[in-house]
Amino acid sequence: MAAYVTFLPDNKKIQVHPGTTVLGAAAKAKVHIRTRCGGKAACLMCKVIVQSGAGLAEPNHNERMKLGTSAEDGGFRLACQAKITGDVTVTIPEDPLKAAIRKQLEQQEEDW
């Protein structure tokens, strides 16, 4: 049985096999998720926010240790560790550097 993953804000939807990680699904959909460690949960850069659907397996021990329960309660998961079990929608947070640049540009436009 296939599962569908929707990536926001791009609104890209892709069909994957259960057991695929969110990071693997993103690569298949050509959706960029930042990572530096090659999917080993070491860099914590691949955080995504689960929006809807219960289509992810429970966090594994490694993911729980890295994120803690407060991040999990906020809907955060590590894309490299979160395995897809059914339909799910996730948001990829804006890159912090891009967000800072965007805010600076918006401020400059307001000052004009």
MARBA-3410 file (N, C-alpha, C, O; in Angstrom, 1 decimal):
112
0.8,-1.2,0.0,0.0,0.0,0.0,0.9,1.2,0.0,1.8,1.4,0.8 ~ 0.6,2.2,-0.9,1.4,3.4,-1.0,0.9,4.5,0.0,-0.3,4.4,0.5 ~ 1.7,5.4,0.2,1.4,6.5,1.1,1.7,7.8,0.3,2.6,7.8,-0.5 ~ 1.0,8.9,0.7,1.2,10.2,0.0,1.8,11.1,1.1,1.3,11.2,2.2 ~ 2.8,11.9,0.7,3.4,12.9,1.5,3.3,14.2,0.8,3.6,14.4,-0.4
2.8,15.2,1.5,2.6,16.6,0.9,3.6,17.5,1.7,3.7,17.5,2.9 ~ 4.4,18.2,0.9,5.4,19.1,1.5,5.0,20.5,1.3,4.7,21.0,0.2 ~ 4.9,21.2,2.4,4.5,22.6,2.4,5.8,23.4,2.7,6.6,22.9,3.4 ~ 6.0,24.6,2.3,5.1,25.5,1.6,5.0,25.2,0.1,4.2,25.9,-0.6 ~ 5.8,24.3,-0.5,5.8,24.1,-1.9,4.5,23.4,-2.4,4.2,23.4,-3.6
3.8,22.8,-1.5,2.5,22.1,-1.9,2.8,20.9,-2.9,2.0,20.7,-3.8 ~ 4.0,20.3,-2.7,4.3,19.2,-3.6,3.8,17.9,-2.9,4.1,17.7,-1.7 ~ 3.2,17.0,-3.7,2.7,15.8,-3.2,3.4,14.6,-3.9,3.5,14.7,-5.2 ~ 3.8,13.6,-3.2,4.5,12.5,-3.8,4.0,11.2,-3.2,3.7,11.1,-2.0 ~ 4.0,10.1,-4.0,3.6,8.8,-3.5,4.9,8.0,-3.2,5.9,8.0,-4.0
4.9,7.4,-2.0,6.1,6.6,-1.6,5.7,5.3,-1.0,4.5,5.1,-0.7 ~ 6.6,4.4,-0.8,6.4,3.2,-0.1,6.5,3.4,1.4,7.4,4.1,1.8 ~ 5.6,2.8,2.2,5.8,2.8,3.6,7.2,2.4,4.1,7.8,1.5,3.5 ~ 7.8,3.1,5.1,9.1,2.8,5.5,10.1,3.8,5.0,11.2,3.8,5.5 ~ 9.7,4.5,3.9,10.6,5.6,3.4,10.7,6.7,4.5,9.7,7.0,5.1
11.8,7.3,4.6,11.9,8.4,5.5,11.4,9.7,4.8,11.3,9.7,3.6 ~ 11.0,10.7,5.6,10.6,11.9,5.1,11.7,12.6,4.2,11.4,13.2,3.2 ~ 12.9,12.4,4.6,14.0,13.0,3.9,14.2,12.3,2.5,14.4,12.9,1.5 ~ 14.0,10.9,2.5,14.0,10.2,1.2,12.9,10.6,0.3,13.1,10.7,-0.9 ~ 11.7,10.8,0.9,10.5,11.2,0.1,10.8,12.6,-0.5,10.4,12.9,-1.6
11.4,13.5,0.3,11.7,14.9,-0.2,12.7,14.8,-1.3,12.5,15.5,-2.3 ~ 13.7,14.0,-1.2,14.6,13.8,-2.3,13.9,13.4,-3.6,14.2,13.9,-4.7 ~ 13.0,12.4,-3.4,12.3,11.9,-4.6,11.4,12.9,-5.2,11.2,13.0,-6.4 ~ 10.9,13.8,-4.4,10.0,14.9,-4.9,10.8,16.1,-5.3,10.2,17.1,-5.8 ~ 12.1,16.1,-5.2,13.0,17.2,-5.5,12.6,18.4,-4.6,12.6,19.6,-5.1
12.3,18.2,-3.4,12.1,19.2,-2.4,13.3,19.2,-1.5,13.7,18.2,-0.9 ~ 13.9,20.4,-1.3,15.2,20.5,-0.5,14.9,20.6,1.0,14.1,21.5,1.4 ~ 15.5,19.7,1.7,15.5,19.8,3.2,17.0,19.8,3.6,17.8,19.0,3.2 ~ 17.4,20.8,4.3,18.8,21.0,4.7,19.2,19.8,5.6,18.5,19.3,6.5 ~ 20.4,19.3,5.3,21.1,18.3,6.1,22.6,18.4,5.9,23.0,18.8,4.8
23.3,18.0,6.9,24.7,18.0,6.8,25.3,16.6,7.1,26.5,16.4,6.8 ~ 24.6,15.8,7.8,25.1,14.6,8.4,24.8,13.3,7.6,25.2,12.2,8.0 ~ 24.1,13.5,6.5,23.8,12.3,5.7,22.8,11.4,6.3,22.7,10.2,6.0 ~ 21.9,12.0,7.0,20.7,11.2,7.6,21.0,10.5,8.9,20.4,9.5,9.1 ~ 22.0,10.9,9.6,22.4,10.2,10.8,21.9,10.8,12.1,22.2,10.4,13.2
21.0,11.8,12.0,20.5,12.6,13.1,21.5,13.3,13.9,21.3,13.5,15.1 ~ 22.6,13.7,13.3,23.7,14.3,14.0,23.6,15.8,13.9,24.0,16.5,14.9 ~ 23.2,16.4,12.8,23.2,17.8,12.6,21.9,18.5,13.0,22.0,19.7,13.3 ~ 20.8,17.8,13.2,19.5,18.4,13.6,19.0,19.5,12.6,18.2,20.3,13.0 ~ 19.5,19.5,11.4,19.1,20.5,10.4,17.9,20.2,9.7,17.2,21.0,9.1
17.5,18.9,9.7,16.4,18.4,8.9,15.0,18.4,9.6,14.1,17.6,9.3 ~ 14.9,19.3,10.6,13.6,19.4,11.3,12.5,19.8,10.4,12.6,20.7,9.6 ~ 11.3,19.1,10.5,10.1,19.4,9.8,9.0,19.5,10.8,9.1,19.0,11.9 ~ 7.9,20.1,10.4,6.7,20.2,11.3,5.6,19.4,10.7,5.2,19.6,9.6 ~ 5.1,18.4,11.5,4.0,17.6,11.0,2.7,18.4,11.1,2.4,18.9,12.2
2.0,18.6,10.0,0.8,19.4,10.0,-0.5,18.5,10.1,-1.3,18.9,10.9 ~ -0.5,17.4,9.4,-1.7,16.6,9.5,-1.4,15.2,9.1,-0.4,14.9,8.4 ~ -2.3,14.3,9.5,-2.1,12.9,9.1,-1.3,12.2,10.2,-0.3,12.8,10.8 ~ -1.6,11.0,10.5,-0.9,10.2,11.5,0.0,9.2,10.7,0.2,8.1,11.2 ~ 0.5,9.6,9.6,1.2,8.7,8.7,2.7,8.6,9.0,3.5,8.3,8.1
3.1,8.8,10.2,4.5,8.6,10.6,4.7,7.7,11.7,3.8,7.6,12.6 ~ 5.7,6.8,11.7,6.0,5.9,12.8,6.3,6.7,14.0,6.8,7.9,13.9 ~ 6.2,6.1,15.2,6.6,6.8,16.4,8.1,7.1,16.3,8.9,6.4,15.7 ~ 8.5,8.2,16.9,9.9,8.5,16.9,10.8,7.4,17.5,10.4,6.8,18.5 ~ 11.9,7.1,16.9,12.8,6.1,17.4,13.6,6.7,18.6,13.6,7.9,18.9
14.4,5.9,19.3,15.1,6.3,20.4,16.1,7.4,20.1,16.2,8.4,20.8 ~ 16.8,7.3,19.0,17.8,8.3,18.5,17.1,9.7,18.3,17.6,10.7,18.8 ~ 15.9,9.6,17.7,15.2,10.9,17.4,14.7,11.5,18.7,14.8,12.7,18.9 ~ 14.2,10.7,19.6,13.7,11.2,20.9,14.9,11.9,21.7,14.7,12.9,22.3 ~ 16.0,11.2,21.7,17.2,11.7,22.4,17.6,13.1,21.8,18.0,14.0,22.6
17.6,13.2,20.5,18.1,14.4,19.8,17.1,15.6,20.0,17.5,16.7,20.3 ~ 15.8,15.3,19.8,14.8,16.4,19.8,14.2,16.7,21.2,13.9,17.8,21.5 ~ 14.1,15.6,22.0,13.4,15.8,23.3,11.9,15.8,23.1,11.4,15.9,22.0 ~ 11.2,15.7,24.2,9.8,15.6,24.1,9.1,16.9,23.8,8.0,16.9,23.2 ~ 9.7,18.1,24.1,9.0,19.3,23.8,9.0,19.6,22.3,8.0,20.1,21.9
10.0,19.2,21.6,10.0,19.4,20.2,8.9,18.5,19.5,8.2,18.9,18.6 ~ 8.9,17.3,20.0,7.9,16.3,19.5,6.5,16.8,19.8,5.6,16.7,18.9 ~ 6.3,17.4,21.0,4.9,17.9,21.3,4.6,19.1,20.4,3.4,19.3,20.1 ~ 5.6,19.8,19.9,5.3,20.9,19.0,5.2,20.5,17.5,5.0,21.3,16.6 ~ 5.2,19.2,17.3,5.0,18.6,16.0,6.3,18.5,15.2,6.3,18.1,14.0
7.4,18.8,15.8,8.7,18.7,15.1,9.2,17.2,15.0,9.0,16.4,16.0 ~ 9.7,16.9,13.9,10.3,15.6,13.7,11.6,15.8,12.8,11.7,16.8,12.1 ~ 12.5,14.8,12.9,13.7,14.8,12.1,13.4,14.1,10.8,13.0,12.9,10.8 ~ 13.5,14.8,9.7,13.1,14.2,8.4,13.9,12.9,8.1,13.5,12.0,7.4 ~ 15.2,12.9,8.6,16.0,11.7,8.3,15.7,10.5,9.1,16.1,9.4,8.8
14.9,10.7,10.2,14.5,9.6,11.0,13.1,9.2,11.0,12.7,8.0,11.2 ~ 12.2,10.1,10.6,10.7,9.9,10.6,10.4,9.0,9.4,10.5,9.4,8.3 ~ 9.9,7.8,9.7,9.5,6.9,8.7,8.0,7.0,8.4,7.2,7.1,9.3 ~ 7.7,7.0,7.1,6.3,7.2,6.6,5.6,5.8,6.7,6.1,4.8,6.3 ~ 4.4,5.9,7.3,3.5,4.7,7.4,2.2,4.9,6.7,1.5,4.0,6.4
1.9,6.2,6.4,0.6,6.5,5.7,0.7,7.9,5.3,1.7,8.6,5.2 ~ -0.5,8.5,4.9,-0.5,9.8,4.3,-0.2,10.9,5.4,-0.6,10.7,6.6 ~ 0.6,11.9,5.0,1.1,12.9,6.0,1.4,14.2,5.2,1.8,14.1,4.1 ~ 1.2,15.3,5.9,1.6,16.6,5.4,2.6,17.2,6.4,2.4,17.2,7.6 ~ 3.7,17.7,5.8,4.8,18.3,6.6,5.2,19.6,6.1,5.1,19.9,4.9
5.5,20.5,7.0,6.0,21.8,6.6,7.5,21.9,6.8,8.0,21.4,7.8 ~ 8.2,22.4,5.8,9.7,22.5,5.9,9.9,24.0,6.3,9.6,24.9,5.6 ~ 10.4,24.2,7.5,10.6,25.6,8.0,11.6,26.3,7.1,12.5,25.7,6.5 ~ 11.4,27.6,7.1,12.3,28.5,6.3,13.7,28.4,6.9,13.9,28.4,8.1 ~ 14.7,28.3,6.0,16.1,28.4,6.4,16.4,29.6,7.2,16.0,30.7,6.8
17.0,29.5,8.4,17.2,30.7,9.3,18.0,31.8,8.6,17.7,33.0,8.8 ~ 19.0,31.5,7.8,19.7,32.6,7.0,18.8,33.3,6.0,18.8,34.5,5.9 ~ 18.0,32.5,5.3,17.1,33.1,4.3,16.1,34.0,5.0,15.7,35.0,4.5 ~ 15.6,33.5,6.2,14.6,34.3,6.9,15.2,35.6,7.3,14.5,36.6,7.3 ~ 16.5,35.6,7.8,17.1,36.9,8.2,17.3,37.8,7.1,17.0,39.0,7.2
17.7,37.3,5.9,17.9,38.1,4.7,16.5,38.7,4.3,16.4,39.9,3.9 ~ 15.5,37.8,4.3,14.2,38.3,3.9,13.7,39.4,4.8,13.1,40.4,4.3 ~ 13.9,39.3,6.1,13.4,40.3,7.0,14.2,41.6,6.8,13.6,42.7,6.8 ~ 15.5,41.5,6.5,16.3,42.7,6.2,15.8,43.4,5.0,15.6,44.6,4.9 ~ 15.5,42.6,3.9,15.0,43.2,2.7,13.6,43.9,2.9,13.3,44.9,2.3
12.8,43.2,3.6,11.4,43.8,3.9,11.6,45.1,4.7,10.9,46.1,4.4 ~ 12.5,45.1,5.6,12.8,46.4,6.4,13.3,47.5,5.5,12.8,48.6,5.7 ~ 14.2,47.2,4.6,14.7,48.2,3.7,13.6,48.7,2.8,13.5,49.9,2.5 ~ 12.7,47.8,2.3,11.5,48.3,1.5,10.6,49.2,2.3,10.2,50.2,1.7 ~ 10.4,48.9,3.6,9.6,49.8,4.4,10.2,51.2,4.6,9.6,52.2,4.7
11.6,51.2,4.7,12.3,52.4,5.0,12.4,53.3,3.7,12.6,54.5,3.8 ~ 12.1,52.8,2.6,12.1,53.6,1.3,11.0,54.5,1.3,10.8,55.3,0.4
END
